[in-house]
Amino acid sequence: MYYTYVLQSLVDNKFYTGYTKDLKQRLKQHEKGEVFSTKNRRPLKLIYYEACLSQQDALHREKYLKTSHGKMFLKKRLKCYLTG
């Protein structure tokens, strides 16, 4: 399995979207500051993830979630979380 995931920075409330084969290990890397893109935005909270059967599908999903349509999808999908 491959995972597409979305983290929210508790510093600036912005999202980070990525994909990985090992979600638990990748989250640990984010928490330890080993990921350049999120190093200065910690602490981070996992707010969404999806499982895909192939790496190519997970990568396509990551790219989609970074588009304006993908961001609208996430806002609708996480409506209760984001407004609560």
mmCIF file as gemmi writes it, N, C-alpha and C atoms, coordinates in Angstrom:
data_model
loop_
_atom_site.group_PDB
_atom_site.id
_atom_site.type_symbol
_atom_site.label_atom_id
_atom_site.label_alt_id
_atom_site.label_comp_id
_atom_site.label_asym_id
_atom_site.label_entity_id
_atom_site.label_seq_id
_atom_site.pdbx_PDB_ins_code
_atom_site.Cartn_x
_atom_site.Cartn_y
_atom_site.Cartn_z
_atom_site.occupancy
_atom_site.B_iso_or_equiv
_atom_site.pdbx_formal_charge
_atom_site.auth_seq_id
_atom_site.auth_asym_id
_atom_site.pdbx_PDB_model_num
ATOM 1 N N . MET Axp A 1 ? 0.83 -1.191 0 1 0 ? 1 A 1
ATOM 2 C CA . MET Axp A 1 ? 0 0 0 1 0 ? 1 A 1
ATOM 3 C C . MET Axp A 1 ? 0.869 1.247 0 1 0 ? 1 A 1
ATOM 4 N N . TYR Axp A 2 ? 0.344 2.283 -0.615 1 0 ? 2 A 1
ATOM 5 C CA . TYR Axp A 2 ? 0.956 3.61 -0.598 1 0 ? 2 A 1
ATOM 6 C C . TYR Axp A 2 ? -0.093 4.564 -0.05 1 0 ? 2 A 1
ATOM 7 N N . TYR Axp A 3 ? 0.362 5.598 0.614 1 0 ? 3 A 1
ATOM 8 C CA . TYR Axp A 3 ? -0.551 6.506 1.294 1 0 ? 3 A 1
ATOM 9 C C . TYR Axp A 3 ? -0.329 7.938 0.829 1 0 ? 3 A 1
ATOM 10 N N . THR Axp A 4 ? -1.422 8.615 0.55 1 0 ? 4 A 1
ATOM 11 C CA . THR Axp A 4 ? -1.415 10.051 0.318 1 0 ? 4 A 1
ATOM 12 C C . THR Axp A 4 ? -1.951 10.661 1.606 1 0 ? 4 A 1
ATOM 13 N N . TYR Axp A 5 ? -1.278 11.682 2.099 1 0 ? 5 A 1
ATOM 14 C CA . TYR Axp A 5 ? -1.66 12.213 3.401 1 0 ? 5 A 1
ATOM 15 C C . TYR Axp A 5 ? -1.604 13.729 3.423 1 0 ? 5 A 1
ATOM 16 N N . VAL Axp A 6 ? -2.328 14.309 4.376 1 0 ? 6 A 1
ATOM 17 C CA . VAL Axp A 6 ? -2.351 15.756 4.558 1 0 ? 6 A 1
ATOM 18 C C . VAL Axp A 6 ? -2.066 16.047 6.025 1 0 ? 6 A 1
ATOM 19 N N . LEU Axp A 7 ? -1.095 16.904 6.239 1 0 ? 7 A 1
ATOM 20 C CA . LEU Axp A 7 ? -0.759 17.366 7.585 1 0 ? 7 A 1
ATOM 21 C C . LEU Axp A 7 ? -1.181 18.821 7.709 1 0 ? 7 A 1
ATOM 22 N N . GLN Axp A 8 ? -1.537 19.209 8.904 1 0 ? 8 A 1
ATOM 23 C CA . GLN Axp A 8 ? -1.829 20.613 9.172 1 0 ? 8 A 1
ATOM 24 C C . GLN Axp A 8 ? -0.818 21.116 10.179 1 0 ? 8 A 1
ATOM 25 N N . SER Axp A 9 ? -0.211 22.246 9.863 1 0 ? 9 A 1
ATOM 26 C CA . SER Axp A 9 ? 0.731 22.874 10.782 1 0 ? 9 A 1
ATOM 27 C C . SER Axp A 9 ? -0.055 23.56 11.892 1 0 ? 9 A 1
ATOM 28 N N . LEU Axp A 10 ? 0.316 23.31 13.117 1 0 ? 10 A 1
ATOM 29 C CA . LEU Axp A 10 ? -0.338 23.976 14.245 1 0 ? 10 A 1
ATOM 30 C C . LEU Axp A 10 ? 0.257 25.359 14.472 1 0 ? 10 A 1
ATOM 31 N N . VAL Axp A 11 ? 1.291 25.708 13.716 1 0 ? 11 A 1
ATOM 32 C CA . VAL Axp A 11 ? 1.909 27.038 13.788 1 0 ? 11 A 1
ATOM 33 C C . VAL Axp A 11 ? 1.176 28.012 12.878 1 0 ? 11 A 1
ATOM 34 N N . ASP Axp A 12 ? 0.983 27.624 11.602 1 0 ? 12 A 1
ATOM 35 C CA . ASP Axp A 12 ? 0.366 28.536 10.638 1 0 ? 12 A 1
ATOM 36 C C . ASP Axp A 12 ? -0.958 28.017 10.055 1 0 ? 12 A 1
ATOM 37 N N . ASN Axp A 13 ? -1.412 26.853 10.506 1 0 ? 13 A 1
ATOM 38 C CA . ASN Axp A 13 ? -2.663 26.219 10.052 1 0 ? 13 A 1
ATOM 39 C C . ASN Axp A 13 ? -2.664 25.822 8.587 1 0 ? 13 A 1
ATOM 40 N N . LYS Axp A 14 ? -1.541 25.918 7.902 1 0 ? 14 A 1
ATOM 41 C CA . LYS Axp A 14 ? -1.474 25.54 6.498 1 0 ? 14 A 1
ATOM 42 C C . LYS Axp A 14 ? -1.291 24.034 6.365 1 0 ? 14 A 1
ATOM 43 N N . PHE Axp A 15 ? -1.639 23.534 5.171 1 0 ? 15 A 1
ATOM 44 C CA . PHE Axp A 15 ? -1.569 22.103 4.9 1 0 ? 15 A 1
ATOM 45 C C . PHE Axp A 15 ? -0.277 21.734 4.185 1 0 ? 15 A 1
ATOM 46 N N . TYR Axp A 16 ? 0.161 20.508 4.416 1 0 ? 16 A 1
ATOM 47 C CA . TYR Axp A 16 ? 1.247 19.891 3.672 1 0 ? 16 A 1
ATOM 48 C C . TYR Axp A 16 ? 0.703 18.569 3.151 1 0 ? 16 A 1
ATOM 49 N N . THR Axp A 17 ? 0.836 18.321 1.866 1 0 ? 17 A 1
ATOM 50 C CA . THR Axp A 17 ? 0.352 17.091 1.255 1 0 ? 17 A 1
ATOM 51 C C . THR Axp A 17 ? 1.53 16.293 0.714 1 0 ? 17 A 1
ATOM 52 N N . GLY Axp A 18 ? 1.526 14.992 0.98 1 0 ? 18 A 1
ATOM 53 C CA . GLY Axp A 18 ? 2.595 14.138 0.502 1 0 ? 18 A 1
ATOM 54 C C . GLY Axp A 18 ? 2.101 12.723 0.291 1 0 ? 18 A 1
ATOM 55 N N . TYR Axp A 19 ? 3.022 11.853 -0.133 1 0 ? 19 A 1
ATOM 56 C CA . TYR Axp A 19 ? 2.682 10.439 -0.251 1 0 ? 19 A 1
ATOM 57 C C . TYR Axp A 19 ? 3.874 9.613 0.192 1 0 ? 19 A 1
ATOM 58 N N . THR Axp A 20 ? 3.602 8.391 0.634 1 0 ? 20 A 1
ATOM 59 C CA . THR Axp A 20 ? 4.647 7.524 1.163 1 0 ? 20 A 1
ATOM 60 C C . THR Axp A 20 ? 4.207 6.072 1.134 1 0 ? 20 A 1
ATOM 61 N N . LYS Axp A 21 ? 5.152 5.181 1.267 1 0 ? 21 A 1
ATOM 62 C CA . LYS Axp A 21 ? 4.842 3.754 1.393 1 0 ? 21 A 1
ATOM 63 C C . LYS Axp A 21 ? 4.636 3.374 2.856 1 0 ? 21 A 1
ATOM 64 N N . ASP Axp A 22 ? 5.319 4.078 3.751 1 0 ? 22 A 1
ATOM 65 C CA . ASP Axp A 22 ? 5.254 3.776 5.189 1 0 ? 22 A 1
ATOM 66 C C . ASP Axp A 22 ? 4.793 5.03 5.939 1 0 ? 22 A 1
ATOM 67 N N . LEU Axp A 23 ? 3.497 5.111 6.168 1 0 ? 23 A 1
ATOM 68 C CA . LEU Axp A 23 ? 2.913 6.32 6.759 1 0 ? 23 A 1
ATOM 69 C C . LEU Axp A 23 ? 3.433 6.572 8.17 1 0 ? 23 A 1
ATOM 70 N N . LYS Axp A 24 ? 3.514 5.544 8.997 1 0 ? 24 A 1
ATOM 71 C CA . LYS Axp A 24 ? 3.985 5.73 10.378 1 0 ? 24 A 1
ATOM 72 C C . LYS Axp A 24 ? 5.412 6.268 10.412 1 0 ? 24 A 1
ATOM 73 N N . GLN Axp A 25 ? 6.276 5.697 9.587 1 0 ? 25 A 1
ATOM 74 C CA . GLN Axp A 25 ? 7.673 6.149 9.54 1 0 ? 25 A 1
ATOM 75 C C . GLN Axp A 25 ? 7.767 7.578 9.018 1 0 ? 25 A 1
ATOM 76 N N . ARG Axp A 26 ? 6.979 7.893 8.003 1 0 ? 26 A 1
ATOM 77 C CA . ARG Axp A 26 ? 7.011 9.246 7.434 1 0 ? 26 A 1
ATOM 78 C C . ARG Axp A 26 ? 6.531 10.27 8.451 1 0 ? 26 A 1
ATOM 79 N N . LEU Axp A 27 ? 5.524 9.942 9.226 1 0 ? 27 A 1
ATOM 80 C CA . LEU Axp A 27 ? 5.045 10.863 10.254 1 0 ? 27 A 1
ATOM 81 C C . LEU Axp A 27 ? 6.12 11.104 11.312 1 0 ? 27 A 1
ATOM 82 N N . LYS Axp A 28 ? 6.853 10.057 11.661 1 0 ? 28 A 1
ATOM 83 C CA . LYS Axp A 28 ? 7.964 10.211 12.611 1 0 ? 28 A 1
ATOM 84 C C . LYS Axp A 28 ? 9.023 11.147 12.053 1 0 ? 28 A 1
ATOM 85 N N . GLN Axp A 29 ? 9.315 11.034 10.76 1 0 ? 29 A 1
ATOM 86 C CA . GLN Axp A 29 ? 10.292 11.918 10.137 1 0 ? 29 A 1
ATOM 87 C C . GLN Axp A 29 ? 9.825 13.369 10.196 1 0 ? 29 A 1
ATOM 88 N N . HIS Axp A 30 ? 8.549 13.588 9.949 1 0 ? 30 A 1
ATOM 89 C CA . HIS Axp A 30 ? 8.001 14.947 10.05 1 0 ? 30 A 1
ATOM 90 C C . HIS Axp A 30 ? 8.124 15.459 11.487 1 0 ? 30 A 1
ATOM 91 N N . GLU Axp A 31 ? 7.762 14.63 12.449 1 0 ? 31 A 1
ATOM 92 C CA . GLU Axp A 31 ? 7.799 15.031 13.857 1 0 ? 31 A 1
ATOM 93 C C . GLU Axp A 31 ? 9.206 15.383 14.327 1 0 ? 31 A 1
ATOM 94 N N . LYS Axp A 32 ? 10.203 14.666 13.818 1 0 ? 32 A 1
ATOM 95 C CA . LYS Axp A 32 ? 11.591 14.892 14.22 1 0 ? 32 A 1
ATOM 96 C C . LYS Axp A 32 ? 12.243 16.064 13.48 1 0 ? 32 A 1
ATOM 97 N N . GLY Axp A 33 ? 11.545 16.648 12.513 1 0 ? 33 A 1
ATOM 98 C CA . GLY Axp A 33 ? 12.106 17.748 11.747 1 0 ? 33 A 1
ATOM 99 C C . GLY Axp A 33 ? 13.046 17.298 10.644 1 0 ? 33 A 1
ATOM 100 N N . GLU Axp A 34 ? 12.913 16.053 10.2 1 0 ? 34 A 1
ATOM 101 C CA . GLU Axp A 34 ? 13.789 15.501 9.172 1 0 ? 34 A 1
ATOM 102 C C . GLU Axp A 34 ? 13.299 15.792 7.753 1 0 ? 34 A 1
ATOM 103 N N . VAL Axp A 35 ? 12.138 16.421 7.629 1 0 ? 35 A 1
ATOM 104 C CA . VAL Axp A 35 ? 11.579 16.757 6.32 1 0 ? 35 A 1
ATOM 105 C C . VAL Axp A 35 ? 11.712 18.262 6.14 1 0 ? 35 A 1
ATOM 106 N N . PHE Axp A 36 ? 12.5 18.667 5.148 1 0 ? 36 A 1
ATOM 107 C CA . PHE Axp A 36 ? 12.81 20.08 4.949 1 0 ? 36 A 1
ATOM 108 C C . PHE Axp A 36 ? 11.553 20.948 4.845 1 0 ? 36 A 1
ATOM 109 N N . SER Axp A 37 ? 10.557 20.479 4.098 1 0 ? 37 A 1
ATOM 110 C CA . SER Axp A 37 ? 9.356 21.276 3.839 1 0 ? 37 A 1
ATOM 111 C C . SER Axp A 37 ? 8.537 21.591 5.086 1 0 ? 37 A 1
ATOM 112 N N . THR Axp A 38 ? 8.631 20.739 6.093 1 0 ? 38 A 1
ATOM 113 C CA . THR Axp A 38 ? 7.804 20.942 7.29 1 0 ? 38 A 1
ATOM 114 C C . THR Axp A 38 ? 8.623 21.209 8.549 1 0 ? 38 A 1
ATOM 115 N N . LYS Axp A 39 ? 9.927 21.225 8.411 1 0 ? 39 A 1
ATOM 116 C CA . LYS Axp A 39 ? 10.819 21.352 9.566 1 0 ? 39 A 1
ATOM 117 C C . LYS Axp A 39 ? 10.481 22.552 10.449 1 0 ? 39 A 1
ATOM 118 N N . ASN Axp A 40 ? 10.207 23.689 9.835 1 0 ? 40 A 1
ATOM 119 C CA . ASN Axp A 40 ? 9.933 24.916 10.597 1 0 ? 40 A 1
ATOM 120 C C . ASN Axp A 40 ? 8.455 25.162 10.831 1 0 ? 40 A 1
ATOM 121 N N . ARG Axp A 41 ? 7.631 24.182 10.519 1 0 ? 41 A 1
ATOM 122 C CA . ARG Axp A 41 ? 6.182 24.339 10.677 1 0 ? 41 A 1
ATOM 123 C C . ARG Axp A 41 ? 5.625 23.403 11.732 1 0 ? 41 A 1
ATOM 124 N N . ARG Axp A 42 ? 6.497 22.779 12.507 1 0 ? 42 A 1
ATOM 125 C CA . ARG Axp A 42 ? 6.07 21.854 13.555 1 0 ? 42 A 1
ATOM 126 C C . ARG Axp A 42 ? 5.551 22.634 14.759 1 0 ? 42 A 1
ATOM 127 N N . PRO Axp A 43 ? 4.632 22.045 15.502 1 0 ? 43 A 1
ATOM 128 C CA . PRO Axp A 43 ? 4.089 20.685 15.413 1 0 ? 43 A 1
ATOM 129 C C . PRO Axp A 43 ? 3.07 20.553 14.283 1 0 ? 43 A 1
ATOM 130 N N . LEU Axp A 44 ? 2.915 19.316 13.844 1 0 ? 44 A 1
ATOM 131 C CA . LEU Axp A 44 ? 2.024 18.977 12.739 1 0 ? 44 A 1
ATOM 132 C C . LEU Axp A 44 ? 1 17.95 13.196 1 0 ? 44 A 1
ATOM 133 N N . LYS Axp A 45 ? -0.139 17.987 12.553 1 0 ? 45 A 1
ATOM 134 C CA . LYS Axp A 45 ? -1.212 17.051 12.892 1 0 ? 45 A 1
ATOM 135 C C . LYS Axp A 45 ? -1.684 16.368 11.611 1 0 ? 45 A 1
ATOM 136 N N . LEU Axp A 46 ? -1.755 15.043 11.626 1 0 ? 46 A 1
ATOM 137 C CA . LEU Axp A 46 ? -2.303 14.296 10.5 1 0 ? 46 A 1
ATOM 138 C C . LEU Axp A 46 ? -3.813 14.502 10.488 1 0 ? 46 A 1
ATOM 139 N N . ILE Axp A 47 ? -4.328 15.083 9.404 1 0 ? 47 A 1
ATOM 140 C CA . ILE Axp A 47 ? -5.766 15.355 9.355 1 0 ? 47 A 1
ATOM 141 C C . ILE Axp A 47 ? -6.488 14.537 8.289 1 0 ? 47 A 1
ATOM 142 N N . TYR Axp A 48 ? -5.727 13.889 7.386 1 0 ? 48 A 1
ATOM 143 C CA . TYR Axp A 48 ? -6.377 13.126 6.325 1 0 ? 48 A 1
ATOM 144 C C . TYR Axp A 48 ? -5.366 12.19 5.683 1 0 ? 48 A 1
ATOM 145 N N . TYR Axp A 49 ? -5.816 10.994 5.319 1 0 ? 49 A 1
ATOM 146 C CA . TYR Axp A 49 ? -4.985 10.122 4.501 1 0 ? 49 A 1
ATOM 147 C C . TYR Axp A 49 ? -5.856 9.159 3.704 1 0 ? 49 A 1
ATOM 148 N N . GLU Axp A 50 ? -5.297 8.686 2.601 1 0 ? 50 A 1
ATOM 149 C CA . GLU Axp A 50 ? -5.948 7.709 1.743 1 0 ? 50 A 1
ATOM 150 C C . GLU Axp A 50 ? -4.94 6.617 1.427 1 0 ? 50 A 1
ATOM 151 N N . ALA Axp A 51 ? -5.416 5.409 1.256 1 0 ? 51 A 1
ATOM 152 C CA . ALA Axp A 51 ? -4.563 4.287 0.858 1 0 ? 51 A 1
ATOM 153 C C . ALA Axp A 51 ? -4.768 4.003 -0.623 1 0 ? 51 A 1
ATOM 154 N N . CYS Axp A 52 ? -3.654 3.751 -1.315 1 0 ? 52 A 1
ATOM 155 C CA . CYS Axp A 52 ? -3.683 3.416 -2.74 1 0 ? 52 A 1
ATOM 156 C C . CYS Axp A 52 ? -2.937 2.105 -2.951 1 0 ? 52 A 1
ATOM 157 N N . LEU Axp A 53 ? -3.311 1.376 -3.977 1 0 ? 53 A 1
ATOM 158 C CA . LEU Axp A 53 ? -2.669 0.097 -4.255 1 0 ? 53 A 1
ATOM 159 C C . LEU Axp A 53 ? -1.339 0.242 -4.971 1 0 ? 53 A 1
ATOM 160 N N . SER Axp A 54 ? -1.127 1.365 -5.656 1 0 ? 54 A 1
ATOM 161 C CA . SER Axp A 54 ? 0.127 1.537 -6.38 1 0 ? 54 A 1
ATOM 162 C C . SER Axp A 54 ? 0.741 2.898 -6.082 1 0 ? 54 A 1
ATOM 163 N N . GLN Axp A 55 ? 2.05 2.975 -6.265 1 0 ? 55 A 1
ATOM 164 C CA . GLN Axp A 55 ? 2.763 4.225 -6.048 1 0 ? 55 A 1
ATOM 165 C C . GLN Axp A 55 ? 2.282 5.289 -7.03 1 0 ? 55 A 1
ATOM 166 N N . GLN Axp A 56 ? 2.045 4.885 -8.274 1 0 ? 56 A 1
ATOM 167 C CA . GLN Axp A 56 ? 1.606 5.835 -9.288 1 0 ? 56 A 1
ATOM 168 C C . GLN Axp A 56 ? 0.248 6.444 -8.929 1 0 ? 56 A 1
ATOM 169 N N . ASP Axp A 57 ? -0.66 5.635 -8.411 1 0 ? 57 A 1
ATOM 170 C CA . ASP Axp A 57 ? -1.97 6.154 -7.995 1 0 ? 57 A 1
ATOM 171 C C . ASP Axp A 57 ? -1.824 7.14 -6.839 1 0 ? 57 A 1
ATOM 172 N N . ALA Axp A 58 ? -0.971 6.822 -5.868 1 0 ? 58 A 1
ATOM 173 C CA . ALA Axp A 58 ? -0.762 7.712 -4.725 1 0 ? 58 A 1
ATOM 174 C C . ALA Axp A 58 ? -0.147 9.03 -5.176 1 0 ? 58 A 1
ATOM 175 N N . LEU Axp A 59 ? 0.805 8.975 -6.097 1 0 ? 59 A 1
ATOM 176 C CA . LEU Axp A 59 ? 1.434 10.191 -6.61 1 0 ? 59 A 1
ATOM 177 C C . LEU Axp A 59 ? 0.425 11.048 -7.367 1 0 ? 59 A 1
ATOM 178 N N . HIS Axp A 60 ? -0.414 10.414 -8.187 1 0 ? 60 A 1
ATOM 179 C CA . HIS Axp A 60 ? -1.45 11.172 -8.903 1 0 ? 60 A 1
ATOM 180 C C . HIS Axp A 60 ? -2.423 11.819 -7.926 1 0 ? 60 A 1
ATOM 181 N N . ARG Axp A 61 ? -2.765 11.093 -6.879 1 0 ? 61 A 1
ATOM 182 C CA . ARG Axp A 61 ? -3.695 11.64 -5.887 1 0 ? 61 A 1
ATOM 183 C C . ARG Axp A 61 ? -3.067 12.82 -5.147 1 0 ? 61 A 1
ATOM 184 N N . GLU Axp A 62 ? -1.785 12.698 -4.808 1 0 ? 62 A 1
ATOM 185 C CA . GLU Axp A 62 ? -1.082 13.81 -4.157 1 0 ? 62 A 1
ATOM 186 C C . GLU Axp A 62 ? -1.107 15.047 -5.05 1 0 ? 62 A 1
ATOM 187 N N . LYS Axp A 63 ? -0.791 14.866 -6.316 1 0 ? 63 A 1
ATOM 188 C CA . LYS Axp A 63 ? -0.786 15.996 -7.248 1 0 ? 63 A 1
ATOM 189 C C . LYS Axp A 63 ? -2.177 16.619 -7.358 1 0 ? 63 A 1
ATOM 190 N N . TYR Axp A 64 ? -3.209 15.771 -7.395 1 0 ? 64 A 1
ATOM 191 C CA . TYR Axp A 64 ? -4.579 16.285 -7.468 1 0 ? 64 A 1
ATOM 192 C C . TYR Axp A 64 ? -4.929 17.097 -6.225 1 0 ? 64 A 1
ATOM 193 N N . LEU Axp A 65 ? -4.605 16.587 -5.05 1 0 ? 65 A 1
ATOM 194 C CA . LEU Axp A 65 ? -4.96 17.286 -3.817 1 0 ? 65 A 1
ATOM 195 C C . LEU Axp A 65 ? -4.253 18.635 -3.678 1 0 ? 65 A 1
ATOM 196 N N . LYS Axp A 66 ? -3.19 18.831 -4.432 1 0 ? 66 A 1
ATOM 197 C CA . LYS Axp A 66 ? -2.47 20.107 -4.411 1 0 ? 66 A 1
ATOM 198 C C . LYS Axp A 66 ? -3.057 21.127 -5.387 1 0 ? 66 A 1
ATOM 199 N N . THR Axp A 67 ? -3.991 20.703 -6.246 1 0 ? 67 A 1
ATOM 200 C CA . THR Axp A 67 ? -4.632 21.615 -7.2 1 0 ? 67 A 1
ATOM 201 C C . THR Axp A 67 ? -5.774 22.356 -6.503 1 0 ? 67 A 1
ATOM 202 N N . SER Axp A 68 ? -6.314 23.356 -7.172 1 0 ? 68 A 1
ATOM 203 C CA . SER Axp A 68 ? -7.443 24.093 -6.584 1 0 ? 68 A 1
ATOM 204 C C . SER Axp A 68 ? -8.66 23.179 -6.408 1 0 ? 68 A 1
ATOM 205 N N . HIS Axp A 69 ? -8.889 22.269 -7.357 1 0 ? 69 A 1
ATOM 206 C CA . HIS Axp A 69 ? -10.01 21.326 -7.217 1 0 ? 69 A 1
ATOM 207 C C . HIS Axp A 69 ? -9.764 20.371 -6.048 1 0 ? 69 A 1
ATOM 208 N N . GLY Axp A 70 ? -8.533 19.929 -5.892 1 0 ? 70 A 1
ATOM 209 C CA . GLY Axp A 70 ? -8.192 19.052 -4.78 1 0 ? 70 A 1
ATOM 210 C C . GLY Axp A 70 ? -8.356 19.744 -3.437 1 0 ? 70 A 1
ATOM 211 N N . LYS Axp A 71 ? -7.983 20.998 -3.376 1 0 ? 71 A 1
ATOM 212 C CA . LYS Axp A 71 ? -8.144 21.758 -2.13 1 0 ? 71 A 1
ATOM 213 C C . LYS Axp A 71 ? -9.618 21.952 -1.798 1 0 ? 71 A 1
ATOM 214 N N . MET Axp A 72 ? -10.444 22.155 -2.835 1 0 ? 72 A 1
ATOM 215 C CA . MET Axp A 72 ? -11.889 22.255 -2.606 1 0 ? 72 A 1
ATOM 216 C C . MET Axp A 72 ? -12.44 20.925 -2.102 1 0 ? 72 A 1
ATOM 217 N N . PHE Axp A 73 ? -11.967 19.805 -2.679 1 0 ? 73 A 1
ATOM 218 C CA . PHE Axp A 73 ? -12.377 18.484 -2.217 1 0 ? 73 A 1
ATOM 219 C C . PHE Axp A 73 ? -12.059 18.322 -0.73 1 0 ? 73 A 1
ATOM 220 N N . LEU Axp A 74 ? -10.836 18.678 -0.339 1 0 ? 74 A 1
ATOM 221 C CA . LEU Axp A 74 ? -10.444 18.537 1.068 1 0 ? 74 A 1
ATOM 222 C C . LEU Axp A 74 ? -11.3 19.413 1.983 1 0 ? 74 A 1
ATOM 223 N N . LYS Axp A 75 ? -11.588 20.628 1.553 1 0 ? 75 A 1
ATOM 224 C CA . LYS Axp A 75 ? -12.424 21.515 2.369 1 0 ? 75 A 1
ATOM 225 C C . LYS Axp A 75 ? -13.817 20.934 2.568 1 0 ? 75 A 1
ATOM 226 N N . LYS Axp A 76 ? -14.362 20.32 1.511 1 0 ? 76 A 1
ATOM 227 C CA . LYS Axp A 76 ? -15.677 19.691 1.642 1 0 ? 76 A 1
ATOM 228 C C . LYS Axp A 76 ? -15.587 18.432 2.495 1 0 ? 76 A 1
ATOM 229 N N . ARG Axp A 77 ? -14.55 17.632 2.269 1 0 ? 77 A 1
ATOM 230 C CA . ARG Axp A 77 ? -14.377 16.362 2.984 1 0 ? 77 A 1
ATOM 231 C C . ARG Axp A 77 ? -14.141 16.589 4.47 1 0 ? 77 A 1
ATOM 232 N N . LEU Axp A 78 ? -13.438 17.654 4.792 1 0 ? 78 A 1
ATOM 233 C CA . LEU Axp A 78 ? -13.07 17.944 6.188 1 0 ? 78 A 1
ATOM 234 C C . LEU Axp A 78 ? -13.874 19.105 6.763 1 0 ? 78 A 1
ATOM 235 N N . LYS Axp A 79 ? -15.039 19.341 6.212 1 0 ? 79 A 1
ATOM 236 C CA . LYS Axp A 79 ? -15.852 20.501 6.581 1 0 ? 79 A 1
ATOM 237 C C . LYS Axp A 79 ? -16.08 20.598 8.1 1 0 ? 79 A 1
ATOM 238 N N . CYS Axp A 80 ? -16.491 19.524 8.72 1 0 ? 80 A 1
ATOM 239 C CA . CYS Axp A 80 ? -16.768 19.553 10.155 1 0 ? 80 A 1
ATOM 240 C C . CYS Axp A 80 ? -15.493 19.815 10.956 1 0 ? 80 A 1
ATOM 241 N N . TYR Axp A 81 ? -14.395 19.199 10.554 1 0 ? 81 A 1
ATOM 242 C CA . TYR Axp A 81 ? -13.119 19.409 11.248 1 0 ? 81 A 1
ATOM 243 C C . TYR Axp A 81 ? -12.663 20.866 11.121 1 0 ? 81 A 1
ATOM 244 N N . LEU Axp A 82 ? -12.742 21.414 9.917 1 0 ? 82 A 1
ATOM 245 C CA . LEU Axp A 82 ? -12.216 22.749 9.67 1 0 ? 82 A 1
ATOM 246 C C . LEU Axp A 82 ? -13.081 23.849 10.271 1 0 ? 82 A 1
ATOM 247 N N . THR Axp A 83 ? -14.375 23.598 10.447 1 0 ? 83 A 1
ATOM 248 C CA . THR Axp A 83 ? -15.249 24.62 11.005 1 0 ? 83 A 1
ATOM 249 C C . THR Axp A 83 ? -15.487 24.436 12.504 1 0 ? 83 A 1
ATOM 250 N N . GLY Axp A 84 ? -15.104 23.265 13 1 0 ? 84 A 1
ATOM 251 C CA . GLY Axp A 84 ? -15.352 22.953 14.407 1 0 ? 84 A 1
ATOM 252 C C . GLY Axp A 84 ? -14.294 23.455 15.25 1 0 ? 84 A 1
